[in-house]
Every structure is written in C-alpha cells, then in structure tokens.
C-alpha cells in the first residue's frame, strides 16, 4: 500500500485497502491524505473522486472540481447531493478565481511577447550592422598569429588524465538542482547577441502559441458554465474573451511579421572575413529557425447570442 501511495496510484491503493477491510475511519483518513497529495499535483478530478468516494466529503470534492475548471461536474455533484448552498459558497467564488488566474496568465504572456519582440528587433539590427558577430564567423586573421612565447613552463607531474582535487570540483558536485536548471536555461538561450539568441526567442514563441491554445480551451470550457451564473461572472467572462482575442491578434501579427520576413537583405549577402582577400558565402540561417507556428481555430469562443 505504501508503494501505491508514493506512486499516487490511488485506484489500486483503495482497492487493496478495501480488500483488507481497514475500517471506515481509516479509509476516510487515507482518503483525505491521498486527495490532498493529488491536489498538490493539480490532479483535480482524481482528487475530487477520492474526496467524494473515500473521504465522503462532498464540499471538498466540489472544491476540487471547481479548482480544476470542471464546473459541470461540480454542479452535477451539488444537485445529486442536494447541497445547493455549495454553489454560492464554493463554485461561484471559485469560478471568479479561475477567471482572475487566466487574466494573470495572459498578462504574463503579453509581457513576454512585448519584451522578446523588442529584443528581436535589436538582434535584427545587429545582424544588419555586424553580421560577422551575429553569425559567429571566426576571425581568420588570427590563424597565422604565433602564440608561442619565451616564457618557460615548469615541468609538472600532472598529466592530461590527472584529476586534481580542487575546491571547484567539490563545489560543482554540490550544485543544487535549481542552479542546474538555471544553467540549462542559460545554455538553451545561447550566446547573447547572436543567431542562437534569435533562435531561442523564436522557439519560445512556438511554445507561447501552444500555451495560448491550452489557455483558450480552458477559457472556452469556463465560458460555457459561467454564462449561467451571476452578472459579475458574465461580465468578467466577456472581458476575458475580449482579452484573449486581442492577444491572439497581437501574437499572430508578430509571428507573421517575423517568419514571413525572415529572409532579409542581410541573409542574401556574404560575410567578409577580416583581413582576407576572398569572401566566404554564409549559409542561410533557416536551419536553426523553428517552423512557423499556427494558431488554432476559434472553437473556444462563445458567440454573442449565447451570452445573456
């Protein structure tokens, strides 16, 4: 049972618990514990089922359904158990919290788009002014430089295979998972001011389109429920839908402009190596550019005639 609990596999866990007849109180206690763990993992539907079937707590089950934007199931459970007071106590305020969270997500996405669009303009200007640096073309003038010096090097007992016990190696081994994630993100962003940073921004916009699509689908599901709620819910829902449509248009405009005009005059030029008599044709940088993302259909939009 402990293995099932640690794996958050609540179905075989409760099947085993019931087979061993743990008793009603222990089953309830286990139900609360498992449901709370499921909530922390945002497995709201599973948590609601556990609250309902094993903890026998309708209020918490309705709350879990509401937090997971499963308002239809929350309303169904309220009606089935004849606890209509939970609509005003849990579902109505929970629905407004969902709208508020979606507004916050949209504002975050909008800030990301504006910041990265501004940065991309700077990168494109850098590409025009200094394509060598932007594309990381090696300075060929350094190939014939004699780097040997008259400074003698003392003989060392270390070889290329010797592992020196340094404080650096010890500190690296103690690097936390958070610092590793930060380092991975920094490496993914590539060298600042180069084509690698440009590719990183474009790749992040591909993810942004996917994130927006998921948010729109969740909003559409929310709209279909709150249109039957109070006036405040209806007004907030309409505002959210307008905000979603406006941001979608902004994102589409930026994507069309960037991807459709990706090959500029600079892309057709050749890069002149410093102090070299010949020019080296530069390959197009389209290989590192992700495919243009497409925005999905607006099936999530609730038409005006369906709003009260």
Secondary structure, 3 states (H helix, E strand, C coil): CHHHHHCCCHHHHHHHHHHCCCCHHHHHHHHHHHHHHHHHCCCHHHHHHHHHHCCCCHHHHHHHHHHCCCHHHHHHHHHHHCCCHHHHHHHHHHHHHHHHHHHHHHHHHHHHHHHHHHHHHHHHHHHHHCHHHHHCCCCHHHCCCCCCCCCCCCCCCCCCCCCCCCHHHHHHHCCCHHHHHHHHHHHHHCCCCCHHHHHHHHHHHHHHHHHHHHHHHHHHHHHHHHCCCCHHHHHHHHHHHHHHHHHHHHHHHHHHHHHHCCCCHHHHCCECCCCCCCCECCCCHHHHCCCCCCCCCCCCCCCHHHCC
